[in-house]
Amino acid sequence: MKVGRVVGTVVSTVNIPVIDRHRLLICDILDVSGDASGYTIAIDVVDAGVGETVLILDEGTSARQILGLDWGAIRAVVVGVIDELIIDGELREAS
Amino acid sequence: MQLARVLGSVVATEKVEGLEGVRFLVIQPLDKALEPSGESVVAADAVEMAGPGELVYFVSSREAAEALPERFVPVDHAIVGIVDDVHIGESS
């Protein structure tokens, strides 16, 4: 899993059926310094909001398991909102 | 998933089994500011209605084939949605 920050949303009405009714979040992927090293569009299952630091899963089989699917082109899912992130004993994120 | 702009289409009559009827489009991956990022790639169009100039989002790697009716095919990028709007920095 990766640490990310929600920076926006994507609105889409034409999509493959497995994405129907799911919120799509644009998330920066953060490195250990807290800097963005890229982004991903992830499905939200925890009601995360813009500005929140989140836990992002980026693996297909686990993503399908969370969404209760046997198949489907799904990879990135926001699976948690991070309350605290401590690296080298230093508090990097606090809610 | 990543954002991309559709640049054009690919026509290939001779293809491996399982890819019959699959539309292929050339897409340019974009960063979140919608600026080009990296090399263009050929992606299968799983929504079957994306066209040149459109803003789309796509899935990479093995999951791409999961977007198609025949799931065990050699496809590594698939367009899975057409973007209506991108909101950056707004709560929703």
N, CA and C atoms of all chains as a GROMACS GRO file, in nm:
protein
  561
    1MET      N    1   0.084  -0.119   0.000
    1MET     CA    2   0.000   0.000   0.000
    1MET      C    3   0.087   0.124   0.000
    2LYS      N    4   0.026   0.236  -0.034
    2LYS     CA    5   0.099   0.361  -0.043
    2LYS      C    6   0.029   0.469   0.039
    3VAL      N    7   0.107   0.567   0.079
    3VAL     CA    8   0.049   0.683   0.147
    3VAL      C    9   0.020   0.788   0.040
    4GLY      N   10  -0.100   0.845   0.047
    4GLY     CA   11  -0.137   0.946  -0.052
    4GLY      C   12  -0.212   1.061   0.011
    5ARG      N   13  -0.235   1.163  -0.068
    5ARG     CA   14  -0.318   1.274  -0.022
    5ARG      C   15  -0.423   1.303  -0.128
    6VAL      N   16  -0.548   1.312  -0.084
    6VAL     CA   17  -0.657   1.339  -0.178
    6VAL      C   18  -0.648   1.485  -0.222
    7VAL      N   19  -0.637   1.506  -0.354
    7VAL     CA   20  -0.625   1.643  -0.405
    7VAL      C   21  -0.742   1.684  -0.494
    8GLY      N   22  -0.827   1.589  -0.529
    8GLY     CA   23  -0.939   1.626  -0.615
    8GLY      C   24  -1.026   1.507  -0.648
    9THR      N   25  -1.120   1.530  -0.737
    9THR     CA   26  -1.214   1.424  -0.775
    9THR      C   27  -1.229   1.422  -0.927
   10VAL      N   28  -1.271   1.307  -0.978
   10VAL     CA   29  -1.302   1.293  -1.119
   10VAL      C   30  -1.450   1.259  -1.132
   11VAL      N   31  -1.520   1.330  -1.220
   11VAL     CA   32  -1.660   1.300  -1.247
   11VAL      C   33  -1.668   1.232  -1.382
   12SER      N   34  -1.736   1.118  -1.386
   12SER     CA   35  -1.744   1.040  -1.508
   12SER      C   36  -1.878   0.970  -1.515
   13THR      N   37  -1.949   0.985  -1.625
   13THR     CA   38  -2.077   0.914  -1.639
   13THR      C   39  -2.065   0.795  -1.734
   14VAL      N   40  -1.973   0.805  -1.829
   14VAL     CA   41  -1.950   0.691  -1.919
   14VAL      C   42  -1.828   0.616  -1.868
   15ASN      N   43  -1.851   0.496  -1.815
   15ASN     CA   44  -1.739   0.416  -1.764
   15ASN      C   45  -1.777   0.268  -1.765
   16ILE      N   46  -1.680   0.183  -1.740
   16ILE     CA   47  -1.712   0.040  -1.732
   16ILE      C   48  -1.802   0.019  -1.610
   17PRO      N   49  -1.892  -0.080  -1.616
   17PRO     CA   50  -1.994  -0.097  -1.512
   17PRO      C   51  -1.940  -0.110  -1.370
   18VAL      N   52  -1.823  -0.171  -1.350
   18VAL     CA   53  -1.775  -0.192  -1.212
   18VAL      C   54  -1.741  -0.060  -1.142
   19ILE      N   55  -1.727   0.048  -1.217
   19ILE     CA   56  -1.696   0.178  -1.156
   19ILE      C   57  -1.824   0.255  -1.121
   20ASP      N   58  -1.938   0.211  -1.174
   20ASP     CA   59  -2.065   0.280  -1.145
   20ASP      C   60  -2.085   0.300  -0.994
   21ARG      N   61  -2.135   0.415  -0.959
   21ARG     CA   62  -2.174   0.447  -0.821
   21ARG      C   63  -2.055   0.460  -0.725
   22HIS      N   64  -1.933   0.459  -0.777
   22HIS     CA   65  -1.818   0.479  -0.688
   22HIS      C   66  -1.760   0.618  -0.709
   23ARG      N   67  -1.716   0.681  -0.600
   23ARG     CA   68  -1.645   0.809  -0.611
   23ARG      C   69  -1.503   0.782  -0.657
   24LEU      N   70  -1.455   0.869  -0.746
   24LEU     CA   71  -1.316   0.858  -0.793
   24LEU      C   72  -1.237   0.976  -0.738
   25LEU      N   73  -1.130   0.945  -0.669
   25LEU     CA   74  -1.047   1.049  -0.607
   25LEU      C   75  -0.914   1.058  -0.677
   26ILE      N   76  -0.869   1.181  -0.704
   26ILE     CA   77  -0.732   1.202  -0.752
   26ILE      C   78  -0.644   1.216  -0.629
   27CYS      N   79  -0.545   1.128  -0.618
   27CYS     CA   80  -0.460   1.127  -0.500
   27CYS      C   81  -0.314   1.141  -0.540
   28ASP      N   82  -0.244   1.236  -0.477
   28ASP     CA   83  -0.099   1.240  -0.490
   28ASP      C   84  -0.043   1.119  -0.415
   29ILE      N   85   0.057   1.055  -0.473
   29ILE     CA   86   0.131   0.951  -0.402
   29ILE      C   87   0.246   1.021  -0.330
   30LEU      N   88   0.259   0.999  -0.200
   30LEU     CA   89   0.360   1.071  -0.122
   30LEU      C   90   0.481   0.982  -0.093
   31ASP      N   91   0.600   1.042  -0.098
   31ASP     CA   92   0.720   0.969  -0.058
   31ASP      C   93   0.742   0.991   0.093
   32VAL      N   94   0.852   0.936   0.148
   32VAL     CA   95   0.871   0.945   0.293
   32VAL      C   96   0.891   1.088   0.342
   33SER      N   97   0.929   1.178   0.250
   33SER     CA   98   0.944   1.319   0.289
   33SER      C   99   0.811   1.392   0.285
   34GLY      N  100   0.707   1.325   0.235
   34GLY     CA  101   0.576   1.389   0.224
   34GLY      C  102   0.557   1.463   0.093
   35ASP      N  103   0.653   1.444  -0.001
   35ASP     CA  104   0.641   1.510  -0.131
   35ASP      C  105   0.568   1.419  -0.230
   36ALA      N  106   0.495   1.482  -0.321
   36ALA     CA  107   0.422   1.406  -0.422
   36ALA      C  108   0.520   1.347  -0.522
   37SER      N  109   0.506   1.216  -0.549
   37SER     CA  110   0.594   1.152  -0.647
   37SER      C  111   0.514   1.100  -0.765
   38GLY      N  112   0.393   1.149  -0.780
   38GLY     CA  113   0.304   1.104  -0.887
   38GLY      C  114   0.162   1.107  -0.835
   39TYR      N  115   0.069   1.058  -0.916
   39TYR     CA  116  -0.069   1.057  -0.869
   39TYR      C  117  -0.138   0.932  -0.921
   40THR      N  118  -0.252   0.903  -0.862
   40THR     CA  119  -0.337   0.798  -0.915
   40THR      C  120  -0.482   0.836  -0.896
   41ILE      N  121  -0.567   0.781  -0.980
   41ILE     CA  122  -0.712   0.795  -0.960
   41ILE      C  123  -0.757   0.668  -0.890
   42ALA      N  124  -0.814   0.683  -0.770
   42ALA     CA  125  -0.850   0.567  -0.689
   42ALA      C  126  -0.998   0.569  -0.654
   43ILE      N  127  -1.054   0.451  -0.639
   43ILE     CA  128  -1.193   0.438  -0.595
   43ILE      C  129  -1.199   0.458  -0.444
   44ASP      N  130  -1.298   0.532  -0.398
   44ASP     CA  131  -1.310   0.564  -0.256
   44ASP      C  132  -1.410   0.471  -0.188
   45VAL      N  133  -1.366   0.399  -0.084
   45VAL     CA  134  -1.462   0.318  -0.008
   45VAL      C  135  -1.470   0.363   0.138
   46VAL      N  136  -1.402   0.473   0.172
   46VAL     CA  137  -1.402   0.517   0.313
   46VAL      C  138  -1.451   0.661   0.330
   47ASP      N  139  -1.512   0.717   0.225
   47ASP     CA  140  -1.560   0.855   0.231
   47ASP      C  141  -1.449   0.955   0.264
   48ALA      N  142  -1.336   0.941   0.200
   48ALA     CA  143  -1.225   1.034   0.222
   48ALA      C  144  -1.255   1.166   0.151
   49GLY      N  145  -1.202   1.275   0.208
   49GLY     CA  146  -1.227   1.407   0.150
   49GLY      C  147  -1.098   1.470   0.099
   50VAL      N  148  -1.115   1.576   0.021
   50VAL     CA  149  -1.000   1.649  -0.033
   50VAL      C  150  -0.916   1.704   0.083
   51GLY      N  151  -0.785   1.685   0.076
   51GLY     CA  152  -0.693   1.732   0.179
   51GLY      C  153  -0.653   1.625   0.277
   52GLU      N  154  -0.728   1.514   0.281
   52GLU     CA  155  -0.697   1.410   0.379
   52GLU      C  156  -0.581   1.321   0.331
   53THR      N  157  -0.503   1.274   0.428
   53THR     CA  158  -0.396   1.178   0.399
   53THR      C  159  -0.456   1.038   0.409
   54VAL      N  160  -0.429   0.959   0.309
   54VAL     CA  161  -0.500   0.831   0.298
   54VAL      C  162  -0.404   0.716   0.268
   55LEU      N  163  -0.457   0.595   0.287
   55LEU     CA  164  -0.386   0.472   0.256
   55LEU      C  165  -0.443   0.421   0.124
   56ILE      N  166  -0.355   0.400   0.026
   56ILE     CA  167  -0.400   0.360  -0.106
   56ILE      C  168  -0.349   0.220  -0.138
   57LEU      N  169  -0.443   0.134  -0.173
   57LEU     CA  170  -0.410  -0.001  -0.219
   57LEU      C  171  -0.400   0.006  -0.371
   58ASP      N  172  -0.295  -0.053  -0.429
   58ASP     CA  173  -0.283  -0.049  -0.576
   58ASP      C  174  -0.252  -0.190  -0.627
   59GLU      N  175  -0.348  -0.278  -0.612
   59GLU     CA  176  -0.330  -0.417  -0.656
   59GLU      C  177  -0.467  -0.474  -0.689
   60GLY      N  178  -0.478  -0.535  -0.805
   60GLY     CA  179  -0.608  -0.571  -0.859
   60GLY      C  180  -0.690  -0.671  -0.779
   61THR      N  181  -0.627  -0.784  -0.741
   61THR     CA  182  -0.705  -0.889  -0.675
   61THR      C  183  -0.760  -0.841  -0.542
   62SER      N  184  -0.677  -0.770  -0.464
   62SER     CA  185  -0.724  -0.717  -0.336
   62SER      C  186  -0.832  -0.613  -0.356
   63ALA      N  187  -0.816  -0.531  -0.460
   63ALA     CA  188  -0.916  -0.428  -0.489
   63ALA      C  189  -1.051  -0.492  -0.520
   64ARG      N  190  -1.049  -0.597  -0.600
   64ARG     CA  191  -1.174  -0.665  -0.634
   64ARG      C  192  -1.236  -0.730  -0.511
   65GLN      N  193  -1.150  -0.783  -0.423
   65GLN     CA  194  -1.200  -0.845  -0.300
   65GLN      C  195  -1.275  -0.742  -0.215
   66ILE      N  196  -1.218  -0.622  -0.201
   66ILE     CA  197  -1.282  -0.516  -0.123
   66ILE      C  198  -1.417  -0.479  -0.181
   67LEU      N  199  -1.425  -0.475  -0.314
   67LEU     CA  200  -1.548  -0.433  -0.379
   67LEU      C  201  -1.643  -0.550  -0.404
   68GLY      N  202  -1.604  -0.670  -0.362
   68GLY     CA  203  -1.690  -0.787  -0.377
   68GLY      C  204  -1.708  -0.831  -0.520
   69LEU      N  205  -1.602  -0.818  -0.600
   69LEU     CA  206  -1.611  -0.852  -0.742
   69LEU      C  207  -1.526  -0.975  -0.773
   70ASP      N  208  -1.574  -1.058  -0.865
   70ASP     CA  209  -1.494  -1.171  -0.912
   70ASP      C  210  -1.398  -1.126  -1.021
   71TRP      N  211  -1.438  -1.024  -1.094
   71TRP     CA  212  -1.350  -0.972  -1.199
   71TRP      C  213  -1.382  -0.824  -1.217
   72GLY      N  214  -1.296  -0.755  -1.290
   72GLY     CA  215  -1.317  -0.613  -1.314
   72GLY      C  216  -1.185  -0.539  -1.318
   73ALA      N  217  -1.178  -0.438  -1.403
   73ALA     CA  218  -1.053  -0.363  -1.422
   73ALA      C  219  -1.039  -0.257  -1.313
   74ILE      N  220  -1.007  -0.303  -1.193
   74ILE     CA  221  -0.995  -0.216  -1.076
   74ILE      C  222  -0.858  -0.238  -1.016
   75ARG      N  223  -0.788  -0.133  -0.981
   75ARG     CA  224  -0.658  -0.150  -0.916
   75ARG      C  225  -0.643  -0.063  -0.792
   76ALA      N  226  -0.662   0.067  -0.807
   76ALA     CA  227  -0.633   0.158  -0.696
   76ALA      C  228  -0.760   0.187  -0.615
   77VAL      N  229  -0.751   0.165  -0.484
   77VAL     CA  230  -0.864   0.190  -0.395
   77VAL      C  231  -0.812   0.264  -0.271
   78VAL      N  232  -0.883   0.369  -0.229
   78VAL     CA  233  -0.852   0.436  -0.103
   78VAL      C  234  -0.916   0.353   0.008
   79VAL      N  235  -0.831   0.289   0.091
   79VAL     CA  236  -0.882   0.193   0.188
   79VAL      C  237  -0.875   0.244   0.332
   80GLY      N  238  -0.819   0.364   0.354
   80GLY     CA  239  -0.812   0.414   0.490
   80GLY      C  240  -0.779   0.562   0.493
   81VAL      N  241  -0.823   0.628   0.600
   81VAL     CA  242  -0.784   0.768   0.624
   81VAL      C  243  -0.680   0.764   0.735
   82ILE      N  244  -0.563   0.823   0.710
   82ILE     CA  245  -0.452   0.815   0.806
   82ILE      C  246  -0.468   0.921   0.916
   83ASP      N  247  -0.464   0.874   1.041
   83ASP     CA  248  -0.471   0.965   1.156
   83ASP      C  249  -0.332   1.015   1.192
   84GLU      N  250  -0.238   0.923   1.199
   84GLU     CA  251  -0.101   0.959   1.237
   84GLU      C  252  -0.004   0.885   1.148
   85LEU      N  253   0.102   0.955   1.111
   85LEU     CA  254   0.209   0.893   1.033
   85LEU      C  255   0.340   0.932   1.100
   86ILE      N  256   0.411   0.831   1.152
   86ILE     CA  257   0.536   0.859   1.224
   86ILE      C  258   0.650   0.793   1.148
   87ILE      N  259   0.749   0.872   1.108
   87ILE     CA  260   0.866   0.820   1.038
   87ILE      C  261   0.991   0.864   1.112
   88ASP      N  262   1.079   0.768   1.143
   88ASP     CA  263   1.201   0.796   1.221
   88ASP      C  264   1.167   0.866   1.352
   89GLY      N  265   1.058   0.824   1.414
   89GLY     CA  266   1.019   0.882   1.542
   89GLY      C  267   0.957   1.020   1.533
   90GLU      N  268   0.943   1.070   1.411
   90GLU     CA  269   0.890   1.205   1.393
   90GLU      C  270   0.748   1.199   1.341
   91LEU      N  271   0.659   1.274   1.403
   91LEU     CA  272   0.520   1.276   1.362
   91LEU      C  273   0.506   1.357   1.233
   92ARG      N  274   0.467   1.290   1.125
   92ARG     CA  275   0.456   1.359   0.996
   92ARG      C  276   0.312   1.401   0.966
   93GLU      N  277   0.219   1.328   1.016
   93GLU     CA  278   0.079   1.361   0.992
   93GLU      C  279   0.003   1.342   1.122
   94ALA      N  280  -0.086   1.434   1.152
   94ALA     CA  281  -0.172   1.418   1.268
   94ALA      C  282  -0.308   1.477   1.234
   95SER      N  283  -0.412   1.403   1.267
   95SER     CA  284  -0.546   1.451   1.231
   95SER      C  285  -0.592   1.556   1.330
   96MET      N  286  -0.540   0.422  -1.163
   96MET     CA  287  -0.587   0.477  -1.290
   96MET      C  288  -0.526   0.614  -1.313
   97GLN      N  289  -0.509   0.650  -1.439
   97GLN     CA  290  -0.447   0.777  -1.475
   97GLN      C  291  -0.534   0.847  -1.580
   98LEU      N  292  -0.513   0.976  -1.590
   98LEU     CA  293  -0.582   1.054  -1.693
   98LEU      C  294  -0.505   1.047  -1.824
   99ALA      N  295  -0.576   1.059  -1.935
   99ALA     CA  296  -0.509   1.060  -2.066
   99ALA      C  297  -0.597   1.132  -2.167
  100ARG      N  298  -0.533   1.178  -2.273
  100ARG     CA  299  -0.605   1.239  -2.385
  100ARG      C  300  -0.596   1.142  -2.503
  101VAL      N  301  -0.709   1.118  -2.573
  101VAL     CA  302  -0.707   1.030  -2.689
  101VAL      C  303  -0.648   1.107  -2.807
  102LEU      N  304  -0.542   1.051  -2.867
  102LEU     CA  305  -0.475   1.116  -2.980
  102LEU      C  306  -0.523   1.062  -3.114
  103GLY      N  307  -0.554   0.933  -3.119
  103GLY     CA  308  -0.592   0.874  -3.247
  103GLY      C  309  -0.630   0.728  -3.231
  104SER      N  310  -0.646   0.662  -3.344
  104SER     CA  311  -0.689   0.522  -3.339
  104SER      C  312  -0.590   0.432  -3.411
  105VAL      N  313  -0.597   0.304  -3.381
  105VAL     CA  314  -0.510   0.204  -3.442
  105VAL      C  315  -0.598   0.101  -3.510
  106VAL      N  316  -0.568   0.069  -3.636
  106VAL     CA  317  -0.640  -0.038  -3.704
  106VAL      C  318  -0.543  -0.153  -3.726
  107ALA      N  319  -0.582  -0.272  -3.680
  107ALA     CA  320  -0.498  -0.391  -3.699
  107ALA      C  321  -0.591  -0.508  -3.732
  108THR      N  322  -0.580  -0.558  -3.851
  108THR     CA  323  -0.668  -0.668  -3.892
  108THR      C  324  -0.618  -0.801  -3.836
  109GLU      N  325  -0.487  -0.820  -3.844
  109GLU     CA  326  -0.427  -0.945  -3.795
  109GLU      C  327  -0.390  -0.929  -3.649
  110LYS      N  328  -0.463  -0.998  -3.562
  110LYS     CA  329  -0.437  -0.985  -3.418
  110LYS      C  330  -0.441  -1.122  -3.353
  111VAL      N  331  -0.389  -1.134  -3.232
  111VAL     CA  332  -0.398  -1.261  -3.161
  111VAL      C  333  -0.543  -1.291  -3.127
  112GLU      N  334  -0.570  -1.419  -3.109
  112GLU     CA  335  -0.706  -1.464  -3.080
  112GLU      C  336  -0.757  -1.396  -2.952
  113GLY      N  337  -0.880  -1.352  -2.954
  113GLY     CA  338  -0.939  -1.289  -2.837
  113GLY      C  339  -0.948  -1.139  -2.849
  114LEU      N  340  -0.874  -1.081  -2.941
  114LEU     CA  341  -0.876  -0.936  -2.956
  114LEU      C  342  -0.966  -0.890  -3.072
  115GLU      N  343  -1.039  -0.986  -3.132
  115GLU     CA  344  -1.129  -0.947  -3.240
  115GLU      C  345  -1.234  -0.848  -3.188
  116GLY      N  346  -1.254  -0.743  -3.262
  116GLY     CA  347  -1.360  -0.648  -3.225
  116GLY      C  348  -1.320  -0.547  -3.120
  117VAL      N  349  -1.199  -0.559  -3.066
  117VAL     CA  350  -1.154  -0.463  -2.964
  117VAL      C  351  -1.100  -0.339  -3.034
  118ARG      N  352  -1.150  -0.221  -2.991
  118ARG     CA  353  -1.100  -0.095  -3.047
  118ARG      C  354  -0.970  -0.057  -2.977
  119PHE      N  355  -0.873  -0.011  -3.054
  119PHE     CA  356  -0.748   0.036  -2.995
  119PHE      C  357  -0.727   0.183  -3.028
  120LEU      N  358  -0.693   0.261  -2.926
  120LEU     CA  359  -0.672   0.405  -2.942
  120LEU      C  360  -0.532   0.442  -2.891
  121VAL      N  361  -0.474   0.542  -2.954
  121VAL     CA  362  -0.347   0.596  -2.905
  121VAL      C  363  -0.381   0.703  -2.802
  122ILE      N  364  -0.326   0.689  -2.684
  122ILE     CA  365  -0.356   0.787  -2.578
  122ILE      C  366  -0.226   0.848  -2.524
  123GLN      N  367  -0.237   0.972  -2.480
  123GLN     CA  368  -0.125   1.042  -2.417
  123GLN      C  369  -0.155   1.056  -2.268
  124PRO      N  370  -0.082   0.983  -2.182
  124PRO     CA  371  -0.103   0.999  -2.037
  124PRO      C  372  -0.080   1.144  -1.994
  125LEU      N  373  -0.158   1.189  -1.896
  125LEU     CA  374  -0.151   1.327  -1.848
  125LEU      C  375  -0.123   1.330  -1.698
  126ASP      N  376  -0.063   1.440  -1.653
  126ASP     CA  377  -0.054   1.459  -1.508
  126ASP      C  378  -0.184   1.519  -1.458
  127LYS      N  379  -0.192   1.547  -1.329
  127LYS     CA  380  -0.322   1.591  -1.277
  127LYS      C  381  -0.358   1.733  -1.320
  128ALA      N  382  -0.260   1.806  -1.374
  128ALA     CA  383  -0.289   1.939  -1.431
  128ALA      C  384  -0.326   1.927  -1.579
  129LEU      N  385  -0.342   1.803  -1.625
  129LEU     CA  386  -0.380   1.771  -1.763
  129LEU      C  387  -0.271   1.805  -1.864
  130GLU      N  388  -0.146   1.808  -1.817
  130GLU     CA  389  -0.032   1.826  -1.906
  130GLU      C  390   0.024   1.688  -1.941
  131PRO      N  391   0.073   1.672  -2.068
  131PRO     CA  392   0.128   1.542  -2.109
  131PRO      C  393   0.239   1.496  -2.014
  132SER      N  394   0.240   1.366  -1.987
  132SER     CA  395   0.337   1.310  -1.894
  132SER      C  396   0.377   1.171  -1.944
  133GLY      N  397   0.500   1.156  -1.990
  133GLY     CA  398   0.547   1.027  -2.038
  133GLY      C  399   0.510   1.001  -2.183
  134GLU      N  400   0.539   0.879  -2.227
  134GLU     CA  401   0.518   0.839  -2.366
  134GLU      C  402   0.373   0.804  -2.393
  135SER      N  403   0.330   0.825  -2.516
  135SER     CA  404   0.196   0.781  -2.554
  135SER      C  405   0.195   0.628  -2.561
  136VAL      N  406   0.077   0.570  -2.542
  136VAL     CA  407   0.062   0.424  -2.545
  136VAL      C  408  -0.064   0.389  -2.622
  137VAL      N  409  -0.073   0.263  -2.663
  137VAL     CA  410  -0.194   0.213  -2.728
  137VAL      C  411  -0.278   0.145  -2.621
  138ALA      N  412  -0.404   0.182  -2.613
  138ALA     CA  413  -0.494   0.128  -2.510
  138ALA      C  414  -0.619   0.071  -2.575
  139ALA      N  415  -0.669  -0.038  -2.519
  139ALA     CA  416  -0.798  -0.092  -2.562
  139ALA      C  417  -0.908   0.000  -2.509
  140ASP      N  418  -1.011   0.023  -2.588
  140ASP     CA  419  -1.120   0.111  -2.546
  140ASP      C  420  -1.234   0.027  -2.489
  141ALA      N  421  -1.235   0.012  -2.356
  141ALA     CA  422  -1.335  -0.073  -2.291
  141ALA      C  423  -1.472  -0.007  -2.283
  142VAL      N  424  -1.479   0.124  -2.301
  142VAL     CA  425  -1.611   0.190  -2.297
  142VAL      C  426  -1.673   0.196  -2.437
  143GLU      N  427  -1.592   0.162  -2.537
  143GLU     CA  428  -1.638   0.151  -2.676
  143GLU      C  429  -1.697   0.278  -2.733
  144MET      N  430  -1.664   0.392  -2.676
  144MET     CA  431  -1.714   0.516  -2.733
  144MET      C  432  -1.621   0.635  -2.714
  145ALA      N  433  -1.498   0.609  -2.674
  145ALA     CA  434  -1.402   0.718  -2.663
  145ALA      C  435  -1.354   0.757  -2.803
  146GLY      N  436  -1.328   0.885  -2.822
  146GLY     CA  437  -1.284   0.931  -2.954
  146GLY      C  438  -1.172   1.031  -2.943
  147PRO      N  439  -1.108   1.062  -3.054
  147PRO     CA  440  -0.995   1.155  -3.054
  147PRO      C  441  -1.029   1.288  -2.986
  148GLY      N  442  -0.936   1.337  -2.906
  148GLY     CA  443  -0.953   1.464  -2.836
  148GLY      C  444  -1.016   1.449  -2.699
  149GLU      N  445  -1.076   1.333  -2.671
  149GLU     CA  446  -1.148   1.319  -2.544
  149GLU      C  447  -1.054   1.294  -2.427
  150LEU      N  448  -1.098   1.343  -2.310
  150LEU     CA  449  -1.026   1.320  -2.185
  150LEU      C  450  -1.082   1.191  -2.124
  151VAL      N  451  -0.993   1.096  -2.098
  151VAL     CA  452  -1.036   0.965  -2.047
  151VAL      C  453  -0.950   0.927  -1.928
  152TYR      N  454  -0.985   0.816  -1.864
  152TYR     CA  455  -0.893   0.758  -1.766
  152TYR      C  456  -0.877   0.610  -1.798
  153PHE      N  457  -0.759   0.558  -1.763
  153PHE     CA  458  -0.725   0.423  -1.806
  153PHE      C  459  -0.660   0.344  -1.693
  154VAL      N  460  -0.669   0.212  -1.706
  154VAL     CA  461  -0.606   0.119  -1.612
  154VAL      C  462  -0.487   0.056  -1.681
  155SER      N  463  -0.377   0.038  -1.608
  155SER     CA  464  -0.258  -0.025  -1.664
  155SER      C  465  -0.238  -0.165  -1.607
  156SER      N  466  -0.148  -0.237  -1.670
  156SER     CA  467  -0.100  -0.370  -1.629
  156SER      C  468  -0.205  -0.478  -1.651
  157ARG      N  469  -0.195  -0.586  -1.576
  157ARG     CA  470  -0.279  -0.702  -1.598
  157ARG      C  471  -0.429  -0.669  -1.584
  158GLU      N  472  -0.458  -0.570  -1.499
  158GLU     CA  473  -0.599  -0.533  -1.477
  158GLU      C  474  -0.666  -0.480  -1.603
  159ALA      N  475  -0.587  -0.430  -1.697
  159ALA     CA  476  -0.645  -0.372  -1.819
  159ALA      C  477  -0.731  -0.474  -1.893
  160ALA      N  478  -0.682  -0.598  -1.902
  160ALA     CA  479  -0.757  -0.702  -1.975
  160ALA      C  480  -0.890  -0.733  -1.907
  161GLU      N  481  -0.897  -0.707  -1.775
  161GLU     CA  482  -1.021  -0.734  -1.701
  161GLU      C  483  -1.135  -0.643  -1.745
  162ALA      N  484  -1.103  -0.538  -1.818
  162ALA     CA  485  -1.207  -0.445  -1.864
  162ALA      C  486  -1.276  -0.497  -1.991
  163LEU      N  487  -1.218  -0.598  -2.052
  163LEU     CA  488  -1.269  -0.645  -2.182
  163LEU      C  489  -1.357  -0.768  -2.166
  164PRO      N  490  -1.443  -0.794  -2.265
  164PRO     CA  491  -1.532  -0.910  -2.256
  164PRO      C  492  -1.454  -1.041  -2.246
  165GLU      N  493  -1.345  -1.052  -2.322
  165GLU     CA  494  -1.256  -1.169  -2.312
  165GLU      C  495  -1.142  -1.128  -2.220
  166ARG      N  496  -1.133  -1.191  -2.101
  166ARG     CA  497  -1.046  -1.137  -1.996
  166ARG      C  498  -0.903  -1.187  -1.998
  167PHE      N  499  -0.875  -1.292  -2.072
  167PHE     CA  500  -0.738  -1.343  -2.075
  167PHE      C  501  -0.676  -1.312  -2.210
  168VAL      N  502  -0.656  -1.183  -2.234
  168VAL     CA  503  -0.601  -1.136  -2.362
  168VAL      C  504  -0.480  -1.047  -2.333
  169PRO      N  505  -0.388  -1.039  -2.429
  169PRO     CA  506  -0.269  -0.957  -2.407
  169PRO      C  507  -0.293  -0.809  -2.427
  170VAL      N  508  -0.346  -0.745  -2.324
  170VAL     CA  509  -0.373  -0.600  -2.327
  170VAL      C  510  -0.316  -0.542  -2.198
  171ASP      N  511  -0.238  -0.434  -2.208
  171ASP     CA  512  -0.178  -0.378  -2.086
  171ASP      C  513  -0.226  -0.237  -2.051
  172HIS      N  514  -0.307  -0.176  -2.138
  172HIS     CA  515  -0.369  -0.049  -2.102
  172HIS      C  516  -0.513  -0.053  -2.154
  173ALA      N  517  -0.607  -0.010  -2.073
  173ALA     CA  518  -0.746  -0.006  -2.118
  173ALA      C  519  -0.813   0.121  -2.068
  174ILE      N  520  -0.883   0.187  -2.161
  174ILE     CA  521  -0.964   0.304  -2.124
  174ILE      C  522  -1.089   0.253  -2.054
  175VAL      N  523  -1.112   0.297  -1.929
  175VAL     CA  524  -1.225   0.245  -1.853
  175VAL      C  525  -1.331   0.352  -1.825
  176GLY      N  526  -1.304   0.477  -1.866
  176GLY     CA  527  -1.406   0.580  -1.846
  176GLY      C  528  -1.373   0.708  -1.922
  177ILE      N  529  -1.478   0.783  -1.951
  177ILE     CA  530  -1.462   0.915  -2.013
  177ILE      C  531  -1.485   1.019  -1.904
  178VAL      N  532  -1.396   1.117  -1.898
  178VAL     CA  533  -1.402   1.218  -1.792
  178VAL      C  534  -1.498   1.330  -1.829
  179ASP      N  535  -1.593   1.360  -1.739
  179ASP     CA  536  -1.679   1.478  -1.757
  179ASP      C  537  -1.610   1.600  -1.697
  180ASP      N  538  -1.560   1.583  -1.575
  180ASP     CA  539  -1.498   1.694  -1.503
  180ASP      C  540  -1.387   1.644  -1.413
  181VAL      N  541  -1.283   1.726  -1.399
  181VAL     CA  542  -1.178   1.702  -1.300
  181VAL      C  543  -1.183   1.820  -1.204
  182HIS      N  544  -1.200   1.792  -1.075
  182HIS     CA  545  -1.198   1.897  -0.974
  182HIS      C  546  -1.072   1.880  -0.891
  183ILE      N  547  -0.987   1.983  -0.891
  183ILE     CA  548  -0.868   1.978  -0.807
  183ILE      C  549  -0.885   2.080  -0.695
  184GLY      N  550  -0.858   2.033  -0.573
  184GLY     CA  551  -0.860   2.124  -0.459
  184GLY      C  552  -0.997   2.168  -0.411
  185GLU      N  553  -1.100   2.098  -0.453
  185GLU     CA  554  -1.234   2.131  -0.405
  185GLU      C  555  -1.285   2.014  -0.324
  186SER      N  556  -1.355   2.044  -0.216
  186SER     CA  557  -1.417   1.935  -0.142
  186SER      C  558  -1.545   1.899  -0.214
  187SER      N  559  -1.586   1.776  -0.200
  187SER     CA  560  -1.707   1.731  -0.271
  187SER      C  561  -1.793   1.645  -0.181
   0.00000   0.00000   0.00000
